[in-house]
Amino acid sequence: LGHMQRIIVLYKWLPFDGLSTHTMGVLLFVLELNTMMKSTLSYFSRSLRFLAGLIAFHFHSFFIQLCYLMILSLVGYLGLKVSKPRNPVRLNDLDLFYTSVSASTASSMVAVEMEVFSNSQLILFTLLMFLGGEVFTSMLDLLFAGYKLQNKVSINPFPPTNHANQIELGLVLSIPHSDSENNNPCDSNIINVASCDRLKYNCLSYLTYAVLGYLVMVQFVGFSFVSLYMTLVPSARQVLKNTGIKIATFSLFTVVSTFASCGFVPTNENMLVFKKNSGLLLLILPHVFLGNALYPPCLRLLIMVLKKVTKKEEFSYLLKNSIDVGYEHLLSDLRCCFLVATVLGFNLIQFVMLCSLEWKTKIMEGLNVYEKVVASLF
């Protein structure tokens, strides 16, 4: 029946007058090949989902992350081993593996000078730091948690939930909009367990996409601004020209490394060589907070904005039931306020102490007051 339908479509839309039997056969072969490819992709997709569900149910998250980081480090080592360094030097296998593990775990421990690595190796480092960062690995936890809920109830990932009358398993549920926002939906005697699991799954799905969007957009914006700065400021551009590092590679590498709290910089002198480029330091500085200490408050702020824009019940649930969701970076309003106050307080104390101790030392020589303040803050 499927072949007959395809032939009918072909006769409708293609000028078959004058086409040979061979041409007809070729067209049908292409259609059959397309069908086989779709079936193969569907099979692999189902297999990956089954494998993810199996891992999520039978292994502890600690062992999952341990295996993930070990595989990531091994792949990174093999990539560094195959690719050639910038300088014709022989790199020790142990040093390469050590550096790969350090990049994958955001440990910022390096046994080789960074300027030795070629452009392709720096891009590989960037990928390792991105995949091994705390925000990305926490998103994997959300995916596994979603697979667990998906096996409990068969649902559509994005069903319409923001309406008054909902039909769940043959039951008509009338939920006023005000009640759905002021109360925990899972505490109501009207809503059954299946609808509760469905709501939680939807929340995890929305939260996963929110984290992914936050991860990509913050680093994309940072990469764009740093690239623009390096292109427009001659002194910063000259540093990269002397070291043979491309502007795009440096910008992406530095932003990803800072966001992942790894601390790697493609130059041997780290950021010391840019101590007079206060604008660059100010552009990189926010990523230290956005990917680390202030990530939970920023994530909550993002969810609040999404709730206001989309009016989705899932975002309201995430804000009111952060503990029930099980995502350790999703904190309550009070805990976010305490965290912001703690981070700013400690940084202010360190900034004052650093300025009082190092203001007139040799490391500050050649810098004006503004450059000293920015460098101390950084």
N, C-alpha and C positions, 0 to 999 in steps of 0.2 A: 504493500500500500504506500509506503514511503517513497519507493522508486517511482510509482505511478504519479504521485503528487508532484514530484520533481520534474517529471517529463512534461506534465501538464503546464507547470510554471514556465518551463523552457519554451514550449510551443507558444505560450501567450506573449512572452516578452522578447524572444530572440527571433530574428529572421531566419527560419530554417529552410527557406526555399533555396535550393542549390547546395545545401550542406551535405557532405558525403556521410556514409555510414561510419567511416573512420572518425570523422569529426564528432559525430554523435557519441561514439564510444568514448572518445577522450573526455567530452563534457561529463558524461555519466561517471567516468572514472574519477574525475576531479571532485564531483559531488560525493562519491563514496569515500574518497580519501578524507574529505572534510568531515564527514560523519565519523570516521574512525578516529580522527584526531580529537574530536570533541568527546568521544567515548573514553579515549585514553586519558585525557585531561580530567574528566569527571572521575575516573577510577583512581587516579593519583590523588585527587582532592579528597575523596572519601577515605583513602588509605592514610593520608596525613592527618585527617581529623580523628580517625580511629586511633592512630599512634599517639596523638596528643592527648586524647581522652584516656588511653591506657596508662600513659606516663603520669598524668595528673592524678589518677585514682590509686596507683600502686606504688608511687615513690614519694618520699618526703621532699618538700621544696628545697631543703638544704642540699640533698644529693642531686637534685635536678640542676640547681645553680652551680654546684661543684663540677658536675660533668660538663655543663655548658661552658664554664670558664676554662676547663682543661682542654676541651675540643677547640675553643676559640684561640687559646694560646698556641696549641699545636699547629693549627692552620696558619696562624700568624708567623710562627717560626718557619714553616715550610715556604711561605711566601717570601720572607726575608732571605731565606737560603737560596731560593731560585733566582730572585732579582739581583741585579748587580749594584754595588754601591757607587757613589759619585767618584770617589778616589780609588785608584787601583790598589787597594789594600785587602788582605785576607782577614775576614772577620771570624772570630772563634765561634763555634757552634753553641757553646755554653753561653757566651755573651749575647748571641742572637736570641736564644730561647729565654734567657733572663729578661732581656728587653721586651720581648713579646709578651711574657707573663706580666711584666710591669705595666705595659700599655693596656692589656686586657682587663686588669684588675684596678686600673687607675691608681697605681702605687707611686708613680713618678720616680722610680729608681732606674738609672741608666748606667750601663757599664761601657758604653761607646759614645764618643763625641757625636752630637746630633748632626753636625755638618758633614759627616762622613756619608750619611745615607742619601740616596738619590731621590729624585722627585717621586718615582713610583713607590719607593719604600716609605716615604713620608705620607703618601696617600693611604698606604696600607696601615700605617700607624693610626691615621685619622679614623679609618674604619674600625680598627680594634678598640680605640677609645670610645667611639660612638656606641658600638655594640656592647661594650663592657661597662658603660656608665650606669650609675644608680638609677636614673630615671628610666632608661631603656629596659634594664633588667626587671625593674618593678612593674613595667608594663607587661612583661612576659608572665609575671605572677597573676596579673589580671586576666590574661588570656587563658591560663590553666584553670583559674577559678571559674571562668565562664564556661569552659568545657564540662566542668563538674556539674554545673547547674543545667547545662544543655542536655545532659544525659538523664536528668531527673524529670524533665518535662519537655515535650516536643513543642517548640514555639517558633514563631517568626521573629527574627532579630529586631525588627523595627515595626511592631504593630502600632496602630493608632491608640494612644492611651489618654490623650487630653480631651475627652468628651464626657458628658454626664452619664450617658447610658452605655454600659459595657456588657457584652454577652460573653460569659466565660463558661465553657463546658455545659452549655444548655441552660445556664442560670442567668436571669436578667438582674444586673446589679445597678442600682441607682445610687450614685455617689455624688453628692454636691461638691462643687469645686472647692468651696471653703473648707469642707471637712477633709478633703484629700490633701490639703496643704497643711492644715493645723494638726492632724493626727497621723500617726504611723499607720499606713495602709495595712500592714501585717497584723496590727493589733485589733482590727475590726472583726466582729463576729460574723459579718456578712460575707467577707471575702475569704475564699477557701485557700487551702495550701497551694494549689496549683497556680492561682493568680498571684500569690505572694512570691513564688519561685519565678514566675514570669516577670514580675516587676523587678526583682533583684537581678535577673539576667539582663533585662533592658538597662538597668542602672550600670552594671558592669560593662556592657557594650558601649554606652554613652561615655562612661568614664575612660575606657580604653582609647576611644577616638579623641577625647579631650586631651589626654596625656600625650598621645601621638602628635596632635596638632600643636600643643604647647612645645614639645620637644623639637619639632621641625621648624616652626615659625620663629622661635627665639634664636635658634642658631642660624637660620637663614638671614634674619635681620642683622644679627651680629656680623655675619660673614660679609653682607653687603656694605655695611658701614665701615668695617675695617679695610675692605678692599678699596673702597672709595678714598679713605684717608691715605692708604699707602700709595695710591695712584697720584693724588694731588699734592702730597707733601714731599718735596725733593729730598730732605734729609733722611726720612724714613725709607724712601725708595732706594736711596743710595746704599743703605745698609744691606738691603736684600740683593742689590746688584753686586756688591763686593763679595757676598757669600754664595752667589749663584742660586738663590732660592726664588722661585716664582711667586708673584704677588698673590695669586689665587690660592696656591698651595699653602703659603704662610698664613693667610687670613683664615682659611678653613681649618687648618691644623690648630692654630692658636685658639680659635673660638671653641672648637669641639673639646680641646684639651682643658680649657678653662671651665667650660660648662660641666664636664665630667669630673672636675676637681682632680685632674691628673697632674697638671703643672708642667707638662712637656712644652718646650718651645724649640723650633727648628734651629735656632742659633746656639752656639756654644756658650755664649755669655748670658743665656736666658733673656730676661727683659731688661737687664742692666744696660745693654747697648741702646735701648730706647728711653733712657731716663730723662732726656730732654724733650721727648715727644709726649707731652702731657695729654694731648688730645687722644692719642692712641691708648694710653693707660686708662683714661676715663671711658673709652669705648669698650675696653675689655673688662673693666672692673665689675659692671653689673652681672656678668655671666658667672662670676664667682658666687654670687648670692642666688641667682636664679636657678642654678643647677644643684645647689647644695642646701645651705641653711634656710633660705627663704623660699624654697620650692613649695613646701606645704601651704604657706599663706598665699602665694601666687596662684597655686592650683585652685584653692578655695575661691579666690577672687575671680578666676576664670569661670568657674562653675556658676558663681553668682551672676556674672554677665550673661552666660549662656541661658540661665534660667529666665532672666529678664527679657532676653531677646526671643527665645523660642517658646516660652510658656510651657515647657515640658514638665510633666509630673515627675519624671525620673530625676531631673536636676534638683527639684525640691526635696525628693527623698534622700538624695546624696547629701544635701546640706543639713538635713535634720537627723539623719541616721548614719553619721560617718563611722561610728564604731561597728555597727552591724554590717557595713559593706566589707570590712576586713582589709582595707587598703591602708597600710601603716602611714602613708604620707598624707592621707586625708584626715585632717584634724578639725576639731570643733572651733568655733569662733574664739572662745576664751583661750584655748591652747595656742591658737595662731597669734593672738595678741601677746601672750606671754613669750612666745618664740621670737617675735619681731623685737620686743623690748629687750630680750636677752642678747640677741645678735647685735643690735645697735649699741647696747650698753657695753658689751665686751669690746666691740670694735672702737668705740669712743675712748675707752680706757687705754687700749693698746696704742691708739693714735696719739693720745696725749703723752704717754710714756715714751714712745719712740721719738716724737718731736723734742721732748725735753732732754733726752739722752744723746741724740745724734744730730741735733740742729747745726752745730758748729764743728762737726768732725770732718775728716777727709772725704768721706763718702758723699757729703753734700757740697763739696767744692765745685764751683762753676755753675751752680744752679741758683736761680733767683728765688724769691719768696714763694711765688706761685708754683714753680716747679718742685720746690721742696715740699710744699703742702700736698700736692698731688702724688708725688713719689712716696711720701710717708703714708698717705691714705691707701695707696695701692699695696 
